[in-house]
C-alpha cells in the first residue's frame, strides 16, 4: 500500500463505518490509520460486561469495499467478526 493521503484516510474511515454498520454490531469506529503497509482500525464496542477496544488489521479491503467490491467486504467482515465476537448486536 502506498502512503495514503487525506482522501484515502477519509475514505477508509467511511468504509470502516459502513462495514461495521452492515455487520449490525453495536460497534463504533475510532480510527482507521495507515500502519506498516496496511490499515490499523481501532474499534470500540459494547459487550455484555461493558466496553472493549480492539485493533483490527486490513489491507486494501476497506477502500475496495467502499468502491462496491462485495467480495472484499464479505472477506473483511468475516475476518473481523472473529475479533468482534463479544460485541453486542444492535
Secondary structure, DSSP 8 states (H G I E B T S, - for coil): -----HHHHHHHHHHHHHHHHHTTBSEEEEEEEEETTEEEEEEEEEETTEEEEEEEEESSHHHHHHTT-HHHHHHHHHHHHHHTTTS-B-
